[in-house]
Amino acid sequence: MQLITVRYVDVLSATLVYVVTALQWLQSFVSNRSQYIAVGQERSATTAVSSGVRQGSILGQLLFAMYVSPVVDIVRAHQIKYHQYADDLTLYTALMRYPYGLRRTLCC
């Protein structure tokens, strides 16, 4: 029987390489982006985009779900109804007469 020894430092180093690479790839996906609006032959000036992810991307839906996950927990705790699908989150509730109906919503 042959005993295989594993140095945890080597395993940790290899894992960190993958983590750092993944974080760099993710950062490049959400940073240094710009956009413009085009209608027919007209085009607006290009503007830097400081937040959000590319529309229509699969990764965008995953990042959105991760981003709103804490919001959903808060909404559930205050018994507000919600609907989440892909890259959309809708909150809805019935409000009773002021001030009691708004209190539940405002304490979120």
Legacy VTK file of the C-alpha trace (Angstrom):
# vtk DataFile Version 3.0
C-alpha trace
ASCII
DATASET POLYDATA
POINTS 108 float
0.000 0.000 0.000
1.407 3.343 -1.012
0.718 6.324 1.202
0.063 9.600 -0.566
0.942 12.679 1.390
-0.683 15.977 0.579
0.796 19.239 1.648
-2.071 21.469 2.593
-0.035 24.514 1.597
0.124 23.203 -1.983
-3.611 22.504 -2.060
-4.396 25.936 -0.612
-2.053 27.655 -3.065
-3.665 25.919 -6.043
-7.147 26.795 -4.764
-6.208 30.450 -4.269
-4.965 30.661 -7.851
-8.428 29.595 -9.085
-10.218 31.955 -6.688
-8.082 34.953 -7.679
-8.527 34.131 -11.377
-12.303 33.865 -10.948
-12.454 37.164 -9.057
-10.377 38.907 -11.730
-12.671 37.538 -14.444
-15.759 38.654 -12.518
-14.289 42.117 -11.951
-13.561 42.495 -15.655
-17.190 41.546 -16.403
-18.656 44.368 -14.278
-16.066 47.151 -14.584
-14.686 49.499 -17.240
-17.884 49.480 -19.278
-19.600 52.163 -21.328
-22.851 52.583 -23.198
-24.620 54.790 -25.722
-28.099 55.065 -27.191
-28.667 54.779 -30.920
-31.914 55.554 -32.741
-31.752 55.270 -36.497
-28.690 57.221 -37.637
-28.455 59.267 -34.429
-26.185 58.260 -31.562
-25.698 59.732 -28.105
-22.341 60.381 -26.496
-20.696 57.377 -24.888
-21.074 57.354 -21.104
-19.296 55.287 -18.450
-21.477 52.701 -16.702
-20.816 52.569 -12.959
-23.257 49.832 -11.923
-25.268 46.933 -13.235
-24.419 44.031 -15.507
-24.838 43.398 -19.219
-28.446 42.788 -20.202
-29.231 39.333 -21.490
-26.241 37.615 -19.939
-26.610 34.421 -17.939
-24.072 35.656 -15.416
-26.087 38.855 -15.012
-29.100 36.884 -13.775
-26.959 34.974 -11.283
-25.320 38.150 -9.977
-28.737 39.808 -9.640
-30.091 36.851 -7.670
-27.071 37.002 -5.340
-27.486 40.765 -4.962
-31.183 40.687 -4.041
-30.979 37.585 -1.859
-30.673 39.625 1.384
-33.569 41.845 0.231
-35.805 38.792 -0.118
-34.963 37.732 3.461
-35.925 41.189 4.761
-39.129 41.230 2.722
-40.128 37.793 4.021
-39.459 38.868 7.616
-41.958 41.721 7.190
-44.526 39.518 5.440
-44.524 41.510 2.214
-45.365 39.513 -0.876
-42.822 39.377 -3.677
-42.177 37.763 -7.026
-38.690 37.135 -8.357
-37.879 35.947 -11.837
-34.436 35.992 -13.467
-33.353 39.634 -13.318
-36.533 41.163 -11.872
-37.854 41.565 -8.319
-41.365 42.880 -7.688
-42.692 43.735 -4.219
-46.385 44.167 -3.546
-48.557 44.629 -0.491
-51.974 45.967 0.434
-51.923 49.093 2.567
-54.577 49.890 5.129
-55.468 53.342 6.293
-52.666 55.524 7.592
-50.777 55.231 9.915
-51.135 51.539 10.715
-50.924 50.146 7.183
-47.740 52.037 6.351
-45.955 51.134 9.565
-45.281 47.587 8.376
-43.837 48.841 5.103
-41.807 51.686 6.554
-40.052 49.494 9.130
-38.365 47.521 6.332
LINES 1 109
108 0 1 2 3 4 5 6 7 8 9 10 11 12 13 14 15 16 17 18 19 20 21 22 23 24 25 26 27 28 29 30 31 32 33 34 35 36 37 38 39 40 41 42 43 44 45 46 47 48 49 50 51 52 53 54 55 56 57 58 59 60 61 62 63 64 65 66 67 68 69 70 71 72 73 74 75 76 77 78 79 80 81 82 83 84 85 86 87 88 89 90 91 92 93 94 95 96 97 98 99 100 101 102 103 104 105 106 107
